[in-house]
Amino acid sequence: MKAPFDLEWIRAQFPALTQEMNGQRVIFFDGPGGTQVPQVVIDAMGDYLVKSNANFHGAFATSARTDELIDSARSAIADFLGCDRDEVVFGANMTTLTFAFSRAIGRQLQAGDEIIVTRLDHDANVSPWCALAEERGVIIRFVDINVTDCTLDWSDLERQINQRTRLIAVGYASNAVGTINDIAAVVRLASKVGALVFVDAVHYAPHGPIDVKALNCDFLACSAYKFFGPHVGIVYGKRQHLASFKPYKVRPASEQVPFCWESGTQNHEGLAGIVAAIDYLAQIARHLQPVEGACAEQADTGKQQAFRSSAKQSTSFYPNRRAAIVKVMKAIQKYELSLSQQLICGLAEIPGLTLYGITQPERSSWRTPTVAIRLAEHTPFSVAKALGDRGIFTWHGNFYAINLTERLGVETNGGLLRIGLVHYNTQQEIQRFLQALHDIAAMSASSI
Ligand SMILES: Cc1ncc(COP(=O)(O)O)c(C=O)c1O
């Protein structure tokens, strides 16, 4: 499938993609661990440090610019998630923020209250809730997975939820095996018993549009370094929750929402990078390819061409940045689906390979292009090392999704090899990767 956007333009935005090893371009299939950043993000962070570097709320120019920047970063994330600015909280990373939110929510829980977590999740959406079991006598219930395709066991979720359930902590998508969960359905189930839903969207965020209002979740966390930005954590919280739960904070800090949730001084250069990362995503709207043969989209195609030809008028054809982002994320989703299918088909031909997760093409909209495998006779580390030596960067281990690797029975023998694609990856890269994996699979463990 031809990419639905100008892939050459996309790749040219990312200086890291020009790195070479042994005379060949490096292949970055390590996206779920952290994506590369476009030049505009690097420039924005440097610019901030040169021109605006200061603490906030001061009576001088650089501090005033910092205040404006913080506002712009909140607006950018509001456009990315489909919420209002004052529902966006920044912090060091998703894990730190989730601990902060779990402790604040925990203040209102009683011994015997229940929280549901899942075996599919990254531990950052498990351990913060489990800590409440020790501290407040909260009961933690684990929802199991269907081992055959690494999806959530829905009937187990329905069995575990009850009148004492106060919160469900669930991932939007698995960072280990790529499964996407039906968050809107989880929220509907939770609302029957009045439970809150805390969504970990860290892995999902670079792969598809997020609309927190449509999902109707109570909280949703993500991390900008997974969607082409710098290392900053983000939590969306419904306004009424941010106002009613009581964060742990120092006395002089603002009591106002959302500032009261932001401990200490923020990573201002990181926030500058966030604005640039979101603008980069919106900018892709100008580089969308005309949709072939789709009558319903023809009018839209005309708009896209006009949109592309007028560089400064990004909002004149898409009503606003949010609309451009949604359009782009849908195009990314479509492109990544074709990459997933190519990768999964190619992997099926490698002898001795086990693939964990959804494989059927008709269900591929329920997975991200993050694919976990093991090769018989080889450890995930040795395969990652052999690929790394060939300039192909993949991850090995448990990726902190430790309940999952334990459940799959691979935790004690090296975990998984994870191939993680994002929209700057190409079909040619997948071909080169598959050839390398064929070669590695044919070698004995001692010779790679
Ligand atoms: C699904 C998922 N959740 C949470 C995290 C933790 O995010 P952070 O590094 O921002 O704490 C990660 C990091 O890899 C992740 O992939």
The ligand as an ORCA input file, in Angstrom:
! r2SCAN-3c Opt
* xyz 0 1
  C       2.160      1.281     27.935
  C       3.111      2.066     28.780
  N       2.659      2.592     29.923
  C       3.451      3.301     30.721
  C       4.774      3.510     30.411
  C       5.609      4.323     31.329
  O       5.734      5.597     30.789
  P       6.804      6.623     31.349
  O       8.131      6.188     30.822
  O       6.366      7.945     30.803
  O       6.736      6.579     32.824
  C       5.301      2.962     29.248
  C       6.727      3.119     28.923
  O       7.279      2.372     28.165
  C       4.448      2.234     28.398
  O       4.869      1.717     27.252
*
